Amino acid sequence: MSMNQPDNQPAFENIRCLLIDLDDTLYPFETGAWTLVGEQIDRFLVEVMGFPQQEVRALRARLFNQYGTTLRGLQVENEVDMDFYLDYVHDVPIADLLSPDPELDRFLHSLPQRKVIFTNANTNHALRVLQALGVQEHFERIIDIYDIYPHCKPEVEAFHKALEIVAEQPQHCLMVDDNPNNLATAHSLGIKTVSVGRHQHDGSPHIRDIKGLARLLTRSG
């Protein structure tokens, strides 16, 4: 794990707005919250859509790689109702998996930049996560899947819409995400990027936990 900026990564100067992904970014993968959502997606594919269980893993991988999310793929190929899908897959006991995080609360409070959640989930799920972590007050806005419809991360149109919503130029924004594909799109647009969690993106500094962002911002300030 590297905490240093690669030579090709712009310094984090003049950052006005932090675009922060939600699941497996604001909280660690090890909580199991997103794992349960993934299990719900599998259940939806089998019990609602009728796909054989043995095909689900490959199907999700194909839809994710081709469309950015399973939902977007199901909308294009199967005309799935977005509201029903999102309510179904997010029906997990978030409050049992996530708890107030005073350290995260202090960290977010210490950052002077605007803070916005940018997620492919819906606002209801995002609010449940923020409330469970006890950090809702730090975010001025949630940009959710409805805000960027009919697109989703990592599509470039989704990022253009997010920039329009926050009314900032790309060079004044920093994207923090666990998905290398999302970071690649952001990076290509001139948005500065940091990868967090299990996966790294070649164009981004990598931190294991979002609170490590403080060290990167301090070094470049």
N, C-alpha and C positions, 0 to 999 in steps of 0.2 A: 504494500500500500504506500503510495507516494503522497506526501503533503505538499510537494513543491510544484510550482507552475511549469509546464513544459515551455520550451523556448517559443513555440508557435502559439501559445495562449496569451492574448492581450492581458496586460495588468488590470486588476480590478479597480480602476480609477473612475471617478465620476459615475458610480453606480447609484441610480436613484430608486430603482424598483427591483425587488426580488420576486421572481416568478418561481414558486415552489410547488413541486408535485406533491401529491397527497400520500397515497398508499405505498408502503415500503420506502418512503423518503422522509416524511415527517416523523414516522415511527419506524423502528427496525423490523426487518423481515422476520426476526426470531419471535415476535409477538404471536405470529400465526394468524393475524387478522386477514391478511390478503390470501393466505392459504385457504381459509374457510370460504372466502368469496370465490376462489377458484373451484372449490368443490361444488359450490352452488351453480357455477357456470356449467360444470360437467353434468350436474343433475338436470339443469334446464335442457341441455342438448339431448339427454336420454329420455327424460320423463315428459317433456313438453314437445320437443321437436321429433322425437322418435328415432334418433340415431343410435346404432348399436354401441354398447359401452366400449367395445374393443376399438372402435374407430374414433372415439372422442379426442384422445390425445393428439393424434395426427391432424384431425379436423381443426382443433383449436390452434395448433401451430401454423397450419396453412392460412387460416383466416387472419391470425395475428400478423403474419409476415406479409400477407397480400394486402390487407386493408388497414392495419394499425391496431384494430381491436376485434375481438370476436363479435361484438355487437354490430359493428359497421359491416362486417362480412355477412352476418345473418340478415341485416337489413337489405343489402344489395342482392343477395342470392335467394333469400327466403321471405322477404317482406315482413320481418319480425317487428312487432310493436315495441317501440323503444321504452315507453313508460312501463309496460308489463315486464319486459326483460330486466330493466334496472331495479324495479321493486323486488323482483324475484331473486336476483343474484346478490343484492345487498341485504337480504334478510338474514343477517348473522348477528350474534350477540356482541356487538362492538364494546359495550360497557363492561362485559366480562373479560375482554381481552386487552383492553387499553385502560389505563388509569391516569389520574393527574400526574404530570411530570414537572415538578417544581424547577428542575434544572433547565428543561426546555423552555419553560415560562420565562425564567430569568434571561436565558440566552436571547430569545426573541425580543424581549423588552430592551435589551442592550443594543440592538441593531437600529440605527437611525433611518435606514432605508424604508420605503414603502414595502409592504409585504402582501402578496397576492397569491392565493392558491390557484394553480392551473392544473386541472385534472380532467381525465376522460370519464370520471364518475359523475353522478348528479349532485346537486347542492345538498339534498337531504342526507346522503351518505357522508359528504364532506363535513357537514355540520355535526353529525353524530361523532365523527372522529375528533374534530376540534374540541367539542364539548367534553368528550371522554378524556382527552389529554389536558383539558383545562387551559387551552391557549386560544380560544376563539377570538378574544378581544384584540389580538395582535394583527389580525388580517382585515384589511379594509374591504376586500372583495374576494369572492370565489368565482373564478371563470370555469364553468362546468361544461359538460358535453352539449347542453342545450345552447349555450352561448356561441359555440363554434360549429353547430350543426349547419350543413350536413357533413362537415369534416370532423376530424379528430386528430390528436397527436398520433403519429409524427408528421402528418400532412402539413405542407408549408402554409396552406390557407388557414389552418387552425392557428398558427403562430402570427400570421398577419392580423387575424381577428383579435387575438390577445393583445398585440401591440396597439391596435386601434382602441381597445377597451381601456387600457391603462394610459393611453395618450402619451407614450414615450417612444423615443427613437431606440433602435436595437442596441446601440452602443452604450446606452444608459441602463440596460437591463441585464440581470444575471439569472440564468435558468439553472435550477437545482433539481435534478431528476435521477432516478435509478435506471432509466431505460436508455441505453446507448443510441437507439434510433431517434428518440426525441431530442437528445443532446446534439446529434449530428445535424438535424434540421435547424435547431436553434443556432448552432455554430455557423452554419452556412449563411445565415441571415445577418451575422454580425452580432448576435446576442452572445454575451459571455456565458460560459458554462462551467458547471461543477458536477461531477458524477458522485453519487452517494450510494452506499450499500454494497451489494455483492458484485456488481458488474462495473467495469471501467470503460470509459470512452477515450480513444486515443487523443482526441483534441482537448481533453478536459483534465484539470486536477481532480484527484480522487480522494474522497473522505469516506470513512466507514460509517460515521454517524453525522447527522446534519449539524450537530453542535460543533463539529470540527471546522465548519465554515467560518467561525469567528477568527480562527488563526489565519486563514487565507485573507480575509478582509483586513485584518490588522496588519499583516505583512505588506500589503499593497497600499495601505492608506497613507 
